[in-house]
Amino acid sequence: MTLLTIDIGGTSIKYGVWENEELSHKGNLKTPATWEEMKSSLIRIKETAEETFTIDGVAFSSPGAVNQEKRIIEGASALPYLHNFPIYDELETVLNCPVTFENDANCAALAEIWKGAAKGLKNVLFVVVGTGIGGAVIVDGQIQHGKHLFGGEFGFMLMTENETFSTLATAVNMAKRYAKRKGYEPETISGKKMFQLADEGDQIAQEEAATFYTYLARGIYNLQYSFDPEVILIGGGISNKAGLVEKLEEEFEKILETVKIAPFKPLIKTCEFKNDANLIGAVANYLQ
């Protein structure tokens, strides 16, 4: 089977061809502003692929709450035109082949259990740390979408009286807190820059980095003892940070000193696939 795999993102569309267990002929383009432009772009991508391959189907990764039973994308995202209409039917008509959809975070998780850092495992949590925190719950090798298609939306967890996992445990919000305390414009400081400042001895940067690590570890600890997965995978931009796993291990030690009854630390790993994760996971979803 030869599949065209497409990852629809808020700023760009990535695509490639999956054949013989390999991803090839990758490319990307700017995300179109309208649905009609999107359809035209997808048709061109498929026609270009068909100059070399015989395409059996198209596997999509997309934002939003994908309702595979109703064959629509519910919820909301940066691309409103994807939501709440029979998108499967319309694309199967214009592309003239079967299509599947899965949420982008779920696709990344499927890629990791199929061929990546959690290969061979059945019960895995995937925590995506980006602008906010999302993720996926995998039980017996299957994505658990949940009653309201909110399975894996860990960022909603309340960590203090009025702050969530997303507000406390992302590098983006860490940098915003730092900028506010220093009187800078929020967009002038990135998470990467703030970690650098912390390493250079900036006390406020060190305090905000400590807050970030504390709450990221605390959230992961809570998830471990709620779901008891075999491993928790960390994805998103923060997964590229050197020393992340070691720093979280130190935080888990502190937690276990407080919660003495807890018998073990979470096993965490960073994701193996980076930019290709959603494309590979979309294929895994199609094959399922």
C-alpha positions in Angstrom: 0.0 0.0 0.0 1.3 3.5 -0.9 -0.1 6.4 1.0 0.1 10.1 0.7 0.5 11.5 4.2 -0.3 15.1 5.1 0.1 17.1 8.3 -2.1 20.2 8.3 -0.7 22.8 10.7 -1.7 26.4 11.5 1.2 27.8 9.6 2.4 25.1 7.2 1.3 21.9 5.5 3.9 19.1 5.5 3.5 16.1 3.3 5.3 12.9 2.1 4.7 9.5 0.5 4.8 6.3 2.6 5.8 3.2 0.7 7.8 0.1 1.7 7.9 1.2 5.4 9.6 4.5 4.4 8.7 8.2 4.2 10.0 9.9 1.1 9.3 12.8 -1.3 8.7 15.2 1.6 7.7 18.8 1.1 5.8 21.6 2.7 3.9 24.8 1.8 2.3 27.7 3.6 -1.2 26.8 5.0 -3.9 28.3 2.8 -6.2 31.0 4.1 -9.5 29.4 2.9 -11.0 26.0 2.5 -11.2 26.4 -1.3 -7.5 27.2 -1.5 -6.8 24.3 0.8 -8.6 21.8 -1.4 -6.7 23.2 -4.5 -3.4 22.7 -2.7 -4.3 19.2 -1.6 -5.3 18.3 -5.1 -1.9 19.6 -6.5 0.0 17.7 -3.8 -1.7 14.5 -4.8 -1.3 15.0 -8.5 2.4 15.7 -8.1 2.8 12.5 -6.0 0.9 10.5 -8.7 3.6 11.4 -11.2 5.8 8.9 -9.4 3.4 6.7 -7.3 0.1 5.0 -7.4 -1.6 6.5 -4.3 -4.0 4.2 -2.5 -5.2 6.7 0.1 -4.5 9.9 2.0 -3.7 9.9 5.7 -4.2 13.3 7.4 -3.0 14.7 10.7 -4.9 17.9 11.7 -5.7 20.1 14.6 -9.0 19.9 16.4 -11.2 17.1 17.9 -11.4 14.5 15.1 -14.7 12.6 15.3 -13.8 9.5 13.3 -17.3 8.0 13.7 -19.1 11.1 12.4 -16.3 11.8 9.9 -16.0 15.4 10.9 -13.5 17.6 12.8 -15.2 19.1 15.9 -13.8 21.6 18.4 -11.8 24.6 17.4 -8.4 25.4 16.1 -6.3 28.1 14.3 -8.0 26.9 11.1 -11.8 27.4 11.6 -12.6 26.3 8.0 -11.7 22.7 8.9 -14.5 22.2 11.5 -18.0 20.9 11.7 -18.8 19.9 8.1 -18.4 16.5 6.3 -14.7 17.0 5.5 -14.0 13.3 4.9 -16.7 13.1 2.2 -15.7 16.3 0.5 -12.0 15.3 0.3 -12.7 11.7 -0.8 -14.7 13.2 -3.7 -12.0 15.7 -4.8 -9.0 13.4 -4.1 -10.8 10.3 -5.5 -9.5 7.9 -2.8 -10.2 7.0 0.9 -9.0 9.5 3.5 -8.5 9.2 7.3 -8.0 11.9 9.9 -6.5 12.0 13.4 -5.6 14.8 15.8 -2.0 15.9 15.4 -1.0 15.1 19.0 -2.6 11.7 18.7 -0.7 11.1 15.4 2.6 12.0 17.1 1.8 9.5 19.8 0.9 6.7 17.3 4.2 7.3 15.5 6.1 6.7 18.7 4.4 3.5 19.7 4.5 2.2 16.1 8.1 2.8 15.3 9.6 5.2 17.8 10.6 5.6 21.5 7.6 3.5 22.7 7.8 0.8 20.1 6.3 -2.5 21.4 4.5 -0.8 24.3 0.7 -0.8 24.8 0.0 1.7 27.5 1.6 5.1 27.0 1.0 8.7 27.8 2.2 11.4 25.4 2.7 14.9 26.8 3.2 17.6 24.2 4.7 20.8 25.7 4.3 23.7 23.3 2.4 26.9 23.6 0.1 25.0 25.9 0.1 21.4 27.0 -1.8 18.6 25.1 -1.1 15.0 24.5 -2.6 11.6 24.0 -3.7 8.6 26.1 -2.9 5.2 24.6 -4.4 2.0 26.1 -3.8 -1.4 24.6 -2.2 0.3 21.6 -5.3 2.4 20.8 -5.9 6.1 21.2 -8.4 6.9 23.9 -10.4 9.8 22.6 -12.8 10.1 25.5 -16.5 11.0 25.8 -16.0 14.6 24.6 -12.9 13.9 22.4 -10.8 15.6 25.1 -8.6 12.6 25.9 -5.0 13.8 26.4 -5.9 17.5 27.0 -3.7 17.4 30.1 -3.2 21.2 30.0 -6.6 21.7 31.6 -5.4 20.2 34.9 -5.6 22.7 37.7 -2.2 22.9 39.5 -2.9 25.7 42.0 -6.0 27.5 43.0 -6.3 29.3 39.7 -3.5 28.2 37.4 -3.4 25.2 35.0 -0.7 22.8 33.8 -0.5 24.8 30.6 0.0 28.1 32.3 2.6 26.9 34.7 4.6 24.2 32.8 5.4 25.5 29.3 8.5 27.4 28.3 6.4 29.9 26.4 4.5 30.9 29.6 7.7 30.7 31.6 9.2 33.3 29.3 6.1 35.5 29.5 6.3 35.5 33.3 10.0 36.5 33.2 9.3 39.3 30.7 6.5 40.6 32.9 8.7 40.6 36.0 11.5 42.4 34.1 9.2 44.9 32.4 9.9 43.6 28.9 7.5 43.1 26.0 6.4 39.5 26.2 7.5 38.7 22.6 11.1 39.9 23.2 12.0 36.8 25.3 11.8 33.2 24.1 11.9 30.1 26.3 15.3 29.3 24.8 16.7 32.7 25.6 15.3 32.5 29.2 17.0 29.2 29.8 20.2 30.8 28.6 19.8 33.7 31.0 19.2 31.2 33.8 22.4 29.4 33.0 24.3 32.8 33.0 23.1 33.5 36.5 20.1 35.7 36.1 18.2 35.2 39.4 14.7 35.9 38.1 15.3 33.6 35.1 16.5 30.9 37.5 13.3 31.3 39.6 11.0 31.0 36.6 12.9 28.0 35.3 12.6 26.4 38.7 8.8 27.0 38.6 8.6 25.5 35.1 10.5 22.3 36.1 8.6 21.9 39.4 5.2 22.0 37.8 6.1 20.0 34.7 7.4 17.2 37.0 4.4 17.5 39.3 2.0 17.2 36.4 3.8 14.2 35.0 3.9 12.6 38.4 0.1 13.1 38.7 -0.5 11.6 35.3 1.7 8.6 36.2 -0.3 7.8 39.3 -3.6 8.4 37.5 -3.0 6.2 34.5 0.1 4.1 35.4 1.5 3.9 31.9 4.6 2.0 30.9 6.3 5.2 29.9 5.4 8.9 29.5 6.8 10.5 26.3 7.5 14.2 26.2 7.1 15.9 22.8 7.0 19.5 21.5 9.8 21.9 21.3 11.0 21.4 24.9 11.8 17.8 24.1 14.9 19.1 22.3 16.4 20.7 25.4 19.5 19.1 26.6 19.3 17.8 30.2 15.5 17.9 30.3 15.0 14.3 31.4 17.8 14.5 34.1 16.3 17.7 35.5 12.8 16.1 35.8 14.4 13.1 37.5 15.7 15.5 40.1 12.3 16.9 40.6 10.7 13.5 40.9 13.2 12.7 43.7 11.9 15.8 45.6 8.3 14.7 45.1 9.0 11.2 46.5 10.7 12.8 49.5 7.3 14.5 50.2 5.0 11.6 49.1 6.9 8.9 50.8 4.2 6.3 50.1 4.8 6.6 46.4 6.8 3.5 45.4 8.4 4.6 42.1 9.3 7.5 39.8 7.7 7.9 36.4 9.7 6.6 33.5 10.0 9.4 31.0 11.6 9.6 27.5 11.7 12.3 24.8 10.2 11.5 21.5 12.3 10.0 18.7 10.5 11.5 15.8 10.6 15.2 15.4 9.1 17.0 12.3 8.1 13.6 10.8 6.1 12.4 13.8 2.7 13.6 12.6 3.2 12.3 9.1 4.2 8.8 10.3 1.4 8.7 12.9 -1.2 9.6 10.3 -0.1 6.5 8.4 -0.4 4.4 11.6 -3.9 5.7 12.1 -4.8 4.9 8.4 -3.5 1.4 8.8 -5.4 0.9 12.0 
